[in-house]
Amino acid sequence: METKLLRIAKLAKSDPKMKFASLAHLLNKEALVQCHLELPTT
């Protein structure tokens, strides 16, 4: 299943001139935790 953030990334990559009104609705605790877990460790 594709996440909302991945869908936005694909749309932005396919049309670099595309403008998004707001992405705030995509941010929630679960999404932020998942992004944090995917960060590379040093």
mmCIF entry with sequence, helices, sheets and N, C-alpha, C, O atoms, coordinates in Angstrom:
data_MODEL
# 
_entry.id   MODEL 
# 
_entity.id                         1 
_entity.type                       polymer 
_entity.pdbx_number_of_molecules   1 
# 
_entity_poly.entity_id                      1 
_entity_poly.type                           'polypeptide(L)' 
_entity_poly.nstd_linkage                   no 
_entity_poly.nstd_monomer                   no 
_entity_poly.pdbx_seq_one_letter_code       METKLLRIAKLAKSDPKMKFASLAHLLNKEALVQCHLELPTT 
_entity_poly.pdbx_seq_one_letter_code_can   METKLLRIAKLAKSDPKMKFASLAHLLNKEALVQCHLELPTT 
_entity_poly.pdbx_strand_id                 A 
# 
loop_
_entity_poly_seq.entity_id 
_entity_poly_seq.num 
_entity_poly_seq.mon_id 
_entity_poly_seq.hetero 
1 1  MET n 
1 2  GLU n 
1 3  THR n 
1 4  LYS n 
1 5  LEU n 
1 6  LEU n 
1 7  ARG n 
1 8  ILE n 
1 9  ALA n 
1 10 LYS n 
1 11 LEU n 
1 12 ALA n 
1 13 LYS n 
1 14 SER n 
1 15 ASP n 
1 16 PRO n 
1 17 LYS n 
1 18 MET n 
1 19 LYS n 
1 20 PHE n 
1 21 ALA n 
1 22 SER n 
1 23 LEU n 
1 24 ALA n 
1 25 HIS n 
1 26 LEU n 
1 27 LEU n 
1 28 ASN n 
1 29 LYS n 
1 30 GLU n 
1 31 ALA n 
1 32 LEU n 
1 33 VAL n 
1 34 GLN n 
1 35 CYS n 
1 36 HIS n 
1 37 LEU n 
1 38 GLU n 
1 39 LEU n 
1 40 PRO n 
1 41 THR n 
1 42 THR n 
# 
_struct_asym.id          A 
_struct_asym.entity_id   1 
# 
loop_
_struct_conf.conf_type_id 
_struct_conf.id 
_struct_conf.pdbx_PDB_helix_id 
_struct_conf.beg_label_comp_id 
_struct_conf.beg_label_asym_id 
_struct_conf.beg_label_seq_id 
_struct_conf.pdbx_beg_PDB_ins_code 
_struct_conf.end_label_comp_id 
_struct_conf.end_label_asym_id 
_struct_conf.end_label_seq_id 
_struct_conf.pdbx_end_PDB_ins_code 
_struct_conf.beg_auth_comp_id 
_struct_conf.beg_auth_asym_id 
_struct_conf.beg_auth_seq_id 
_struct_conf.end_auth_comp_id 
_struct_conf.end_auth_asym_id 
_struct_conf.end_auth_seq_id 
_struct_conf.pdbx_PDB_helix_class 
_struct_conf.details 
_struct_conf.pdbx_PDB_helix_length 
HELX_P HELX_P1 AA1 LYS A 4  ? SER A 14 ? LYS A 4  SER A 14 1 ? 11 
HELX_P HELX_P2 AA2 ALA A 24 ? LEU A 26 ? ALA A 24 LEU A 26 5 ? 3  
HELX_P HELX_P3 AA3 LYS A 29 ? GLU A 38 ? LYS A 29 GLU A 38 1 ? 10 
# 
_struct_conf_type.id          HELX_P 
_struct_conf_type.criteria    ? 
_struct_conf_type.reference   ? 
# 
loop_
_atom_site.group_PDB 
_atom_site.id 
_atom_site.type_symbol 
_atom_site.label_atom_id 
_atom_site.label_alt_id 
_atom_site.label_comp_id 
_atom_site.label_asym_id 
_atom_site.label_entity_id 
_atom_site.label_seq_id 
_atom_site.pdbx_PDB_ins_code 
_atom_site.Cartn_x 
_atom_site.Cartn_y 
_atom_site.Cartn_z 
_atom_site.occupancy 
_atom_site.B_iso_or_equiv 
_atom_site.pdbx_formal_charge 
_atom_site.auth_seq_id 
_atom_site.auth_comp_id 
_atom_site.auth_asym_id 
_atom_site.auth_atom_id 
_atom_site.pdbx_PDB_model_num 
ATOM 1   N N  . MET A 1 1  ? 0.840  -1.192 0.000   1.00 0.00 ? 1  MET A N  1 
ATOM 2   C CA . MET A 1 1  ? 0.000  0.000  0.000   1.00 0.00 ? 1  MET A CA 1 
ATOM 3   C C  . MET A 1 1  ? 0.878  1.247  0.000   1.00 0.00 ? 1  MET A C  1 
ATOM 4   O O  . MET A 1 1  ? 1.821  1.357  0.783   1.00 0.00 ? 1  MET A O  1 
ATOM 5   N N  . GLU A 1 2  ? 0.566  2.149  -0.859  1.00 0.00 ? 2  GLU A N  1 
ATOM 6   C CA . GLU A 1 2  ? 1.339  3.377  -0.995  1.00 0.00 ? 2  GLU A CA 1 
ATOM 7   C C  . GLU A 1 2  ? 0.896  4.407  0.047   1.00 0.00 ? 2  GLU A C  1 
ATOM 8   O O  . GLU A 1 2  ? -0.298 4.623  0.253   1.00 0.00 ? 2  GLU A O  1 
ATOM 9   N N  . THR A 1 3  ? 1.860  5.026  0.688   1.00 0.00 ? 3  THR A N  1 
ATOM 10  C CA . THR A 1 3  ? 1.506  6.044  1.670   1.00 0.00 ? 3  THR A CA 1 
ATOM 11  C C  . THR A 1 3  ? 1.163  7.350  0.966   1.00 0.00 ? 3  THR A C  1 
ATOM 12  O O  . THR A 1 3  ? 1.522  7.563  -0.192  1.00 0.00 ? 3  THR A O  1 
ATOM 13  N N  . LYS A 1 4  ? 0.469  8.211  1.680   1.00 0.00 ? 4  LYS A N  1 
ATOM 14  C CA . LYS A 1 4  ? 0.106  9.515  1.125   1.00 0.00 ? 4  LYS A CA 1 
ATOM 15  C C  . LYS A 1 4  ? 1.349  10.320 0.786   1.00 0.00 ? 4  LYS A C  1 
ATOM 16  O O  . LYS A 1 4  ? 1.381  11.017 -0.228  1.00 0.00 ? 4  LYS A O  1 
ATOM 17  N N  . LEU A 1 5  ? 2.374  10.230 1.626   1.00 0.00 ? 5  LEU A N  1 
ATOM 18  C CA . LEU A 1 5  ? 3.600  10.986 1.362   1.00 0.00 ? 5  LEU A CA 1 
ATOM 19  C C  . LEU A 1 5  ? 4.311  10.494 0.110   1.00 0.00 ? 5  LEU A C  1 
ATOM 20  O O  . LEU A 1 5  ? 4.861  11.294 -0.646  1.00 0.00 ? 5  LEU A O  1 
ATOM 21  N N  . LEU A 1 6  ? 4.305  9.180  -0.114  1.00 0.00 ? 6  LEU A N  1 
ATOM 22  C CA . LEU A 1 6  ? 4.923  8.651  -1.337  1.00 0.00 ? 6  LEU A CA 1 
ATOM 23  C C  . LEU A 1 6  ? 4.152  9.107  -2.571  1.00 0.00 ? 6  LEU A C  1 
ATOM 24  O O  . LEU A 1 6  ? 4.749  9.417  -3.602  1.00 0.00 ? 6  LEU A O  1 
ATOM 25  N N  . ARG A 1 7  ? 2.845  9.147  -2.465  1.00 0.00 ? 7  ARG A N  1 
ATOM 26  C CA . ARG A 1 7  ? 2.009  9.609  -3.580  1.00 0.00 ? 7  ARG A CA 1 
ATOM 27  C C  . ARG A 1 7  ? 2.329  11.065 -3.913  1.00 0.00 ? 7  ARG A C  1 
ATOM 28  O O  . ARG A 1 7  ? 2.459  11.418 -5.085  1.00 0.00 ? 7  ARG A O  1 
ATOM 29  N N  . ILE A 1 8  ? 2.456  11.904 -2.895  1.00 0.00 ? 8  ILE A N  1 
ATOM 30  C CA . ILE A 1 8  ? 2.809  13.311 -3.101  1.00 0.00 ? 8  ILE A CA 1 
ATOM 31  C C  . ILE A 1 8  ? 4.191  13.423 -3.748  1.00 0.00 ? 8  ILE A C  1 
ATOM 32  O O  . ILE A 1 8  ? 4.397  14.240 -4.645  1.00 0.00 ? 8  ILE A O  1 
ATOM 33  N N  . ALA A 1 9  ? 5.131  12.601 -3.289  1.00 0.00 ? 9  ALA A N  1 
ATOM 34  C CA . ALA A 1 9  ? 6.482  12.625 -3.856  1.00 0.00 ? 9  ALA A CA 1 
ATOM 35  C C  . ALA A 1 9  ? 6.469  12.253 -5.335  1.00 0.00 ? 9  ALA A C  1 
ATOM 36  O O  . ALA A 1 9  ? 7.166  12.871 -6.141  1.00 0.00 ? 9  ALA A O  1 
ATOM 37  N N  . LYS A 1 10 ? 5.683  11.251 -5.686  1.00 0.00 ? 10 LYS A N  1 
ATOM 38  C CA . LYS A 1 10 ? 5.587  10.846 -7.093  1.00 0.00 ? 10 LYS A CA 1 
ATOM 39  C C  . LYS A 1 10 ? 4.964  11.945 -7.945  1.00 0.00 ? 10 LYS A C  1 
ATOM 40  O O  . LYS A 1 10 ? 5.423  12.220 -9.054  1.00 0.00 ? 10 LYS A O  1 
ATOM 41  N N  . LEU A 1 11 ? 3.925  12.566 -7.424  1.00 0.00 ? 11 LEU A N  1 
ATOM 42  C CA . LEU A 1 11 ? 3.282  13.657 -8.163  1.00 0.00 ? 11 LEU A CA 1 
ATOM 43  C C  . LEU A 1 11 ? 4.250  14.821 -8.367  1.00 0.00 ? 11 LEU A C  1 
ATOM 44  O O  . LEU A 1 11 ? 4.330  15.385 -9.458  1.00 0.00 ? 11 LEU A O  1 
ATOM 45  N N  . ALA A 1 12 ? 4.975  15.173 -7.325  1.00 0.00 ? 12 ALA A N  1 
ATOM 46  C CA . ALA A 1 12 ? 5.928  16.279 -7.415  1.00 0.00 ? 12 ALA A CA 1 
ATOM 47  C C  . ALA A 1 12 ? 7.058  15.960 -8.391  1.00 0.00 ? 12 ALA A C  1 
ATOM 48  O O  . ALA A 1 12 ? 7.519  16.838 -9.120  1.00 0.00 ? 12 ALA A O  1 
ATOM 49  N N  . LYS A 1 13 ? 7.499  14.712 -8.403  1.00 0.00 ? 13 LYS A N  1 
ATOM 50  C CA . LYS A 1 13 ? 8.582  14.324 -9.317  1.00 0.00 ? 13 LYS A CA 1 
ATOM 51  C C  . LYS A 1 13 ? 8.100  14.310 -10.771 1.00 0.00 ? 13 LYS A C  1 
ATOM 52  O O  . LYS A 1 13 ? 8.842  14.688 -11.677 1.00 0.00 ? 13 LYS A O  1 
ATOM 53  N N  . SER A 1 14 ? 6.873  13.877 -10.985 1.00 0.00 ? 14 SER A N  1 
ATOM 54  C CA . SER A 1 14 ? 6.360  13.794 -12.347 1.00 0.00 ? 14 SER A CA 1 
ATOM 55  C C  . SER A 1 14 ? 6.048  15.174 -12.931 1.00 0.00 ? 14 SER A C  1 
ATOM 56  O O  . SER A 1 14 ? 6.076  15.350 -14.149 1.00 0.00 ? 14 SER A O  1 
ATOM 57  N N  . ASP A 1 15 ? 5.754  16.147 -12.074 1.00 0.00 ? 15 ASP A N  1 
ATOM 58  C CA . ASP A 1 15 ? 5.458  17.505 -12.541 1.00 0.00 ? 15 ASP A CA 1 
ATOM 59  C C  . ASP A 1 15 ? 6.082  18.505 -11.576 1.00 0.00 ? 15 ASP A C  1 
ATOM 60  O O  . ASP A 1 15 ? 5.430  18.947 -10.629 1.00 0.00 ? 15 ASP A O  1 
ATOM 61  N N  . PRO A 1 16 ? 7.355  18.868 -11.816 1.00 0.00 ? 16 PRO A N  1 
ATOM 62  C CA . PRO A 1 16 ? 8.065  19.757 -10.894 1.00 0.00 ? 16 PRO A CA 1 
ATOM 63  C C  . PRO A 1 16 ? 7.396  21.126 -10.698 1.00 0.00 ? 16 PRO A C  1 
ATOM 64  O O  . PRO A 1 16 ? 7.657  21.799 -9.701  1.00 0.00 ? 16 PRO A O  1 
ATOM 65  N N  . LYS A 1 17 ? 6.553  21.535 -11.624 1.00 0.00 ? 17 LYS A N  1 
ATOM 66  C CA . LYS A 1 17 ? 5.887  22.839 -11.493 1.00 0.00 ? 17 LYS A CA 1 
ATOM 67  C C  . LYS A 1 17 ? 4.589  22.755 -10.688 1.00 0.00 ? 17 LYS A C  1 
ATOM 68  O O  . LYS A 1 17 ? 3.948  23.773 -10.425 1.00 0.00 ? 17 LYS A O  1 
ATOM 69  N N  . MET A 1 18 ? 4.209  21.550 -10.303 1.00 0.00 ? 18 MET A N  1 
ATOM 70  C CA . MET A 1 18 ? 2.976  21.373 -9.537  1.00 0.00 ? 18 MET A CA 1 
ATOM 71  C C  . MET A 1 18 ? 3.096  22.065 -8.189  1.00 0.00 ? 18 MET A C  1 
ATOM 72  O O  . MET A 1 18 ? 4.144  22.021 -7.544  1.00 0.00 ? 18 MET A O  1 
ATOM 73  N N  . LYS A 1 19 ? 2.017  22.699 -7.777  1.00 0.00 ? 19 LYS A N  1 
ATOM 74  C CA . LYS A 1 19 ? 1.989  23.375 -6.481  1.00 0.00 ? 19 LYS A CA 1 
ATOM 75  C C  . LYS A 1 19 ? 0.954  22.696 -5.598  1.00 0.00 ? 19 LYS A C  1 
ATOM 76  O O  . LYS A 1 19 ? -0.133 22.335 -6.049  1.00 0.00 ? 19 LYS A O  1 
ATOM 77  N N  . PHE A 1 20 ? 1.308  22.534 -4.353  1.00 0.00 ? 20 PHE A N  1 
ATOM 78  C CA . PHE A 1 20 ? 0.423  21.919 -3.382  1.00 0.00 ? 20 PHE A CA 1 
ATOM 79  C C  . PHE A 1 20 ? -0.060 22.990 -2.413  1.00 0.00 ? 20 PHE A C  1 
ATOM 80  O O  . PHE A 1 20 ? 0.735  23.776 -1.898  1.00 0.00 ? 20 PHE A O  1 
ATOM 81  N N  . ALA A 1 21 ? -1.351 23.016 -2.171  1.00 0.00 ? 21 ALA A N  1 
ATOM 82  C CA . ALA A 1 21 ? -1.923 24.035 -1.285  1.00 0.00 ? 21 ALA A CA 1 
ATOM 83  C C  . ALA A 1 21 ? -1.490 23.813 0.157   1.00 0.00 ? 21 ALA A C  1 
ATOM 84  O O  . ALA A 1 21 ? -1.069 24.753 0.831   1.00 0.00 ? 21 ALA A O  1 
ATOM 85  N N  . SER A 1 22 ? -1.587 22.596 0.626   1.00 0.00 ? 22 SER A N  1 
ATOM 86  C CA . SER A 1 22 ? -1.238 22.307 2.013   1.00 0.00 ? 22 SER A CA 1 
ATOM 87  C C  . SER A 1 22 ? -0.902 20.826 2.159   1.00 0.00 ? 22 SER A C  1 
ATOM 88  O O  . SER A 1 22 ? -1.577 19.954 1.611   1.00 0.00 ? 22 SER A O  1 
ATOM 89  N N  . LEU A 1 23 ? 0.142  20.577 2.900   1.00 0.00 ? 23 LEU A N  1 
ATOM 90  C CA . LEU A 1 23 ? 0.538  19.191 3.181   1.00 0.00 ? 23 LEU A CA 1 
ATOM 91  C C  . LEU A 1 23 ? 0.403  18.875 4.663   1.00 0.00 ? 23 LEU A C  1 
ATOM 92  O O  . LEU A 1 23 ? 0.719  17.767 5.097   1.00 0.00 ? 23 LEU A O  1 
ATOM 93  N N  . ALA A 1 24 ? -0.056 19.828 5.425   1.00 0.00 ? 24 ALA A N  1 
ATOM 94  C CA . ALA A 1 24 ? -0.137 19.663 6.875   1.00 0.00 ? 24 ALA A CA 1 
ATOM 95  C C  . ALA A 1 24 ? -1.035 18.487 7.270   1.00 0.00 ? 24 ALA A C  1 
ATOM 96  O O  . ALA A 1 24 ? -0.783 17.827 8.278   1.00 0.00 ? 24 ALA A O  1 
ATOM 97  N N  . HIS A 1 25 ? -2.070 18.225 6.488   1.00 0.00 ? 25 HIS A N  1 
ATOM 98  C CA . HIS A 1 25 ? -2.982 17.132 6.837   1.00 0.00 ? 25 HIS A CA 1 
ATOM 99  C C  . HIS A 1 25 ? -2.325 15.759 6.737   1.00 0.00 ? 25 HIS A C  1 
ATOM 100 O O  . HIS A 1 25 ? -2.868 14.772 7.232   1.00 0.00 ? 25 HIS A O  1 
ATOM 101 N N  . LEU A 1 26 ? -1.158 15.692 6.098   1.00 0.00 ? 26 LEU A N  1 
ATOM 102 C CA . LEU A 1 26 ? -0.451 14.421 5.971   1.00 0.00 ? 26 LEU A CA 1 
ATOM 103 C C  . LEU A 1 26 ? 0.430  14.132 7.177   1.00 0.00 ? 26 LEU A C  1 
ATOM 104 O O  . LEU A 1 26 ? 0.904  13.008 7.346   1.00 0.00 ? 26 LEU A O  1 
ATOM 105 N N  . LEU A 1 27 ? 0.652  15.133 8.013   1.00 0.00 ? 27 LEU A N  1 
ATOM 106 C CA . LEU A 1 27 ? 1.529  14.959 9.157   1.00 0.00 ? 27 LEU A CA 1 
ATOM 107 C C  . LEU A 1 27 ? 0.737  14.531 10.386  1.00 0.00 ? 27 LEU A C  1 
ATOM 108 O O  . LEU A 1 27 ? -0.201 15.202 10.815  1.00 0.00 ? 27 LEU A O  1 
ATOM 109 N N  . ASN A 1 28 ? 1.137  13.418 10.925  1.00 0.00 ? 28 ASN A N  1 
ATOM 110 C CA . ASN A 1 28 ? 0.563  12.942 12.177  1.00 0.00 ? 28 ASN A CA 1 
ATOM 111 C C  . ASN A 1 28 ? 1.667  12.185 12.918  1.00 0.00 ? 28 ASN A C  1 
ATOM 112 O O  . ASN A 1 28 ? 2.755  11.977 12.382  1.00 0.00 ? 28 ASN A O  1 
ATOM 113 N N  . LYS A 1 29 ? 1.386  11.787 14.115  1.00 0.00 ? 29 LYS A N  1 
ATOM 114 C CA . LYS A 1 29 ? 2.410  11.149 14.937  1.00 0.00 ? 29 LYS A CA 1 
ATOM 115 C C  . LYS A 1 29 ? 2.965  9.898  14.253  1.00 0.00 ? 29 LYS A C  1 
ATOM 116 O O  . LYS A 1 29 ? 4.179  9.695  14.222  1.00 0.00 ? 29 LYS A O  1 
ATOM 117 N N  . GLU A 1 30 ? 2.093  9.071  13.714  1.00 0.00 ? 30 GLU A N  1 
ATOM 118 C CA . GLU A 1 30 ? 2.539  7.823  13.086  1.00 0.00 ? 30 GLU A CA 1 
ATOM 119 C C  . GLU A 1 30 ? 3.454  8.097  11.891  1.00 0.00 ? 30 GLU A C  1 
ATOM 120 O O  . GLU A 1 30 ? 4.469  7.422  11.720  1.00 0.00 ? 30 GLU A O  1 
ATOM 121 N N  . ALA A 1 31 ? 3.101  9.076  11.069  1.00 0.00 ? 31 ALA A N  1 
ATOM 122 C CA . ALA A 1 31 ? 3.923  9.403  9.901   1.00 0.00 ? 31 ALA A CA 1 
ATOM 123 C C  . ALA A 1 31 ? 5.287  9.926  10.323  1.00 0.00 ? 31 ALA A C  1 
ATOM 124 O O  . ALA A 1 31 ? 6.302  9.565  9.727   1.00 0.00 ? 31 ALA A O  1 
ATOM 125 N N  . LEU A 1 32 ? 5.319  10.774 11.349  1.00 0.00 ? 32 LEU A N  1 
ATOM 126 C CA . LEU A 1 32 ? 6.592  11.319 11.821  1.00 0.00 ? 32 LEU A CA 1 
ATOM 127 C C  . LEU A 1 32 ? 7.470  10.236 12.436  1.00 0.00 ? 32 LEU A C  1 
ATOM 128 O O  . LEU A 1 32 ? 8.683  10.227 12.225  1.00 0.00 ? 32 LEU A O  1 
ATOM 129 N N  . VAL A 1 33 ? 6.869  9.327  13.193  1.00 0.00 ? 33 VAL A N  1 
ATOM 130 C CA . VAL A 1 33 ? 7.641  8.228  13.782  1.00 0.00 ? 33 VAL A CA 1 
ATOM 131 C C  . VAL A 1 33 ? 8.216  7.349  12.675  1.00 0.00 ? 33 VAL A C  1 
ATOM 132 O O  . VAL A 1 33 ? 9.380  6.952  12.743  1.00 0.00 ? 33 VAL A O  1 
ATOM 133 N N  . GLN A 1 34 ? 7.420  7.043  11.665  1.00 0.00 ? 34 GLN A N  1 
ATOM 134 C CA . GLN A 1 34 ? 7.892  6.212  10.558  1.00 0.00 ? 34 GLN A CA 1 
ATOM 135 C C  . GLN A 1 34 ? 9.049  6.887  9.820   1.00 0.00 ? 34 GLN A C  1 
ATOM 136 O O  . GLN A 1 34 ? 10.043 6.235  9.498   1.00 0.00 ? 34 GLN A O  1 
ATOM 137 N N  . CYS A 1 35 ? 8.927  8.167  9.556   1.00 0.00 ? 35 CYS A N  1 
ATOM 138 C CA . CYS A 1 35 ? 10.014 8.898  8.892   1.00 0.00 ? 35 CYS A CA 1 
ATOM 139 C C  . CYS A 1 35 ? 11.283 8.869  9.739   1.00 0.00 ? 35 CYS A C  1 
ATOM 140 O O  . CYS A 1 35 ? 12.383 8.684  9.220   1.00 0.00 ? 35 CYS A O  1 
ATOM 141 N N  . HIS A 1 36 ? 11.118 9.052  11.035  1.00 0.00 ? 36 HIS A N  1 
ATOM 142 C CA . HIS A 1 36 ? 12.272 9.018  11.939  1.00 0.00 ? 36 HIS A CA 1 
ATOM 143 C C  . HIS A 1 36 ? 12.951 7.650  11.890  1.00 0.00 ? 36 HIS A C  1 
ATOM 144 O O  . HIS A 1 36 ? 14.178 7.566  11.846  1.00 0.00 ? 36 HIS A O  1 
ATOM 145 N N  . LEU A 1 37 ? 12.165 6.594  11.898  1.00 0.00 ? 37 LEU A N  1 
ATOM 146 C CA . LEU A 1 37 ? 12.728 5.244  11.882  1.00 0.00 ? 37 LEU A CA 1 
ATOM 147 C C  . LEU A 1 37 ? 13.449 4.940  10.571  1.00 0.00 ? 37 LEU A C  1 
ATOM 148 O O  . LEU A 1 37 ? 14.339 4.090  10.540  1.00 0.00 ? 37 LEU A O  1 
ATOM 149 N N  . GLU A 1 38 ? 13.078 5.616  9.501   1.00 0.00 ? 38 GLU A N  1 
ATOM 150 C CA . GLU A 1 38 ? 13.681 5.373  8.200   1.00 0.00 ? 38 GLU A CA 1 
ATOM 151 C C  . GLU A 1 38 ? 14.958 6.199  7.975   1.00 0.00 ? 38 GLU A C  1 
ATOM 152 O O  . GLU A 1 38 ? 15.663 5.988  6.988   1.00 0.00 ? 38 GLU A O  1 
ATOM 153 N N  . LEU A 1 39 ? 15.254 7.136  8.883   1.00 0.00 ? 39 LEU A N  1 
ATOM 154 C CA . LEU A 1 39 ? 16.464 7.933  8.737   1.00 0.00 ? 39 LEU A CA 1 
ATOM 155 C C  . LEU A 1 39 ? 17.696 7.050  8.939   1.00 0.00 ? 39 LEU A C  1 
ATOM 156 O O  . LEU A 1 39 ? 17.693 6.155  9.784   1.00 0.00 ? 39 LEU A O  1 
ATOM 157 N N  . PRO A 1 40 ? 18.745 7.308  8.160   1.00 0.00 ? 40 PRO A N  1 
ATOM 158 C CA . PRO A 1 40 ? 19.954 6.511  8.341   1.00 0.00 ? 40 PRO A CA 1 
ATOM 159 C C  . PRO A 1 40 ? 20.627 6.864  9.675   1.00 0.00 ? 40 PRO A C  1 
ATOM 160 O O  . PRO A 1 40 ? 20.596 8.012  10.119  1.00 0.00 ? 40 PRO A O  1 
ATOM 161 N N  . THR A 1 41 ? 21.220 5.874  10.284  1.00 0.00 ? 41 THR A N  1 
ATOM 162 C CA . THR A 1 41 ? 21.942 6.111  11.531  1.00 0.00 ? 41 THR A CA 1 
ATOM 163 C C  . THR A 1 41 ? 23.405 6.334  11.217  1.00 0.00 ? 41 THR A C  1 
ATOM 164 O O  . THR A 1 41 ? 23.924 5.812  10.230  1.00 0.00 ? 41 THR A O  1 
ATOM 165 N N  . THR A 1 42 ? 24.065 7.106  12.053  1.00 0.00 ? 42 THR A N  1 
ATOM 166 C CA . THR A 1 42 ? 25.483 7.384  11.796  1.00 0.00 ? 42 THR A CA 1 
ATOM 167 C C  . THR A 1 42 ? 26.390 6.679  12.767  1.00 0.00 ? 42 THR A C  1 
ATOM 168 O O  . THR A 1 42 ? 27.611 6.813  12.681  1.00 0.00 ? 42 THR A O  1 
# 
